[in-house]
């Protein structure tokens, strides 16, 4: 059975969403981020990214990771693409061209968008959004997101989905990266194609099931 290492309140959410989309069974292995613990090395500390047991899986001390048979993988966006291709169905590419586009938009999300969206979510997670420093980070990240979001907005003109005529791994990956920016609703209000697209993505039953996992997970 597929083993997914990582809590829902992390980038592992992408992998859990994909597993739900594909309807595949998986073993949930909660691994906390070590920074959430006062002493991650203390006796009795919960499994975390600095635990020797997890470091044996991922020496980079980051979540998520998966173990699928003998295969061990890291990097959430690569994992989702792998699972889609392995299990087939509509989320996987049907042609070489679709494969290229899914990969292109996934890399675009990681390289052109996630640096800024992560700054946003980190600011809110640390309750810094009302501080002068936090406001500055939000303003800079929002400004830097405008150009890539304008590119996606134009691309979605006349399209429901990013890389094909249906929801694919590209939509899941990009939607998860952009979820970190949804605190800044003005970015989406100014781009109705993106706003409608991400609402379609987030209305899917598998997404709602993943979000229920996030809600029910202890903070």
N, C-alpha and C positions, 0 to 999 in steps of 0.2 A: 504494500500500500504506500502511496505517496505520503511522505512526511514533510510538513511545512513547519519550519522553525521561525518563530517570531510572533509577536502579539499583533492583534488587529490594529491597534493604535500605532501604526508604523507603516513603512513602505510595504510590509507584508500584506497589507490590505489588498494590494493589487493581485497578489497571488491567490488569496482567498476568493476574491471576486471571480478570477478566471476559473478556479476550481468549481465554483458554484455554477458558472455559465456552462461549463462542460459536463456538469453532473457527475463528476468523478469523486469517489470516496477518498478521504485524506485523513491523516492523523495530525491533529493540532498539537504542536509542541510549543507552549508559550516560553519565549525567551525574552526577558526584559532587557531594555537598554541599561547598561551599567550605570550611566549617569543618573538614573532614577533612584539609585540606592545609595544610602549613606556610606556603606562599606560592602561593595559587591563581593569582596573576598572573605567576608565574615562567615564563621561556621553557621550553617543553617540558612544562609542567604539563598533566595530563590534562583533558579537557573537564569543566568544573565549572559550578556555578550562577553564578559570576562571570565566566565566559568570555564575551567579546564575542559569539561565535557563538550561545551559548545566550541571552544577554540580548536578542538580536534576536528570539528566539522568545518568551521570557517576561521582560519587564522587571522583574517582581517577584522574580526570582532564586530561584524555588522550583520544586521538582519534586513531582509529575510535570507534564508538558505533553504534548499530543498534536498531531500534524498529520495530518489526515484529508482528503486532497484539498486544497482551499483553506481548510478550516476549521482554525483553531488554537484549542485549548482548554486551560484550566488548571483546577485544583481537582479533586482525584481523585474525590470523590463525585459531582460533576456529570458527570464524564467517563464513569463507569461507567453512570450512568443514560442518557446519550446513546447509548452503544454498544449497550446493551440494546434501546433503542427503535429504533435504526437497523436492527439486524440481526434483530429480532423473536425469536420463539420463546418458550419458557416463562419466561425471565427478564424479559421485557418485560410491561408491563401489558396486560391484555386489555380492560379497561373504564376509564372515566373514574374510577370509584371506586378501582380498584386503583392507577391512576396517582397519585391523591391520597394514598393510604396509603403507597405506596413513597416518595413525596416527603416525606411527613410524618415517617416513621420515619428517613429519611436525615438530615433536618434535625435531628431529635431526637438522633441519634447525634452529630452535629457540635456541637450547642449544649449538650446536657445531659450528655454523657459524655466526649467526646474531650479536653476540657481536663484532666480528671482522669487519664484513661488515659495521656495523653501525659506527664504529670508522672511517672507510674510508670515508663514505659519509659525516659524520659530519666535517671531516677535509676539504674536498673540499667545502662544503656548506659555511664554514666560511672563505674561501679563505686563508687557512693556509698551503696549500700543498707545497709552495715554501719556507716556513720558516724551520729553523732547527728542531723546535719542531714538525712541521707537517710532515716533511720527516721521522722523527723517528717513529711517530705514524704509518705512512703508511708502513714502513719497518717491524715493529713489527707485525702489523695486517696481512700483506701479508705472513710473515713467519708462523704465527700461523694458517693460512688458508690452508697451504700446505697439512697437513695430512688429514683433513676432505675432501678436494677436491680430494685428491688421492683416498680416499675410494669411493667417488661418481664416479670418472672416471672409476675405476675398475667395479663398479656396472653397469655402462652404457655400458660396453663392450657387443656388440651383442644385445643391447636393444635400442629402440627408446624412451621409456618412463620409468619413475621411478618405479611405483608400479603396473602397469598392462600393457596390450597390447594396451593401448590407453592413451591419455592425460587425467589426472585426477586432482583432487584437490591437490594431492601431487606435481605434476609438477608445477602447478600454485604457490603454496606456496613456494616451494624451489626456483623457478625461481625469484620470487619477493624478496626473501632474498638475493639471489646472484646478483641481479641487482645492489645492492649497491656496489658491488666489481668490476663492469665492467669498472671502471676507470683504473684498473690494468690489462690491456689486456694481459700482459705476463702470468698471472695466467691461462688464458683461452687458449692462444696459446700453452702452455705446456700440455694442456689436451684436445685433439681434440674431445673426446666423449662429454665432457661437453660443449665445444664450439658449436658443431653441435646441441646438444640438446637444449641449451638456445636460439639458433637462430630459431629452430623450434617453441619453445614456443612463442617467441616474433614476429613471423610472423603471428600469428593467428589474424583474424579480430577483435576479442574482445579485444585483447591486444592493437592493433593499435588504436581502438576507445578509450580505457582508456587513452592511451598516448596523444591522441588528446585533451582529457579533461585536462590533465596536462599542455599541451602547451597553451591552451586557457585560463587557469585560471590565474587571476591576481597574480603577484608575491608579 
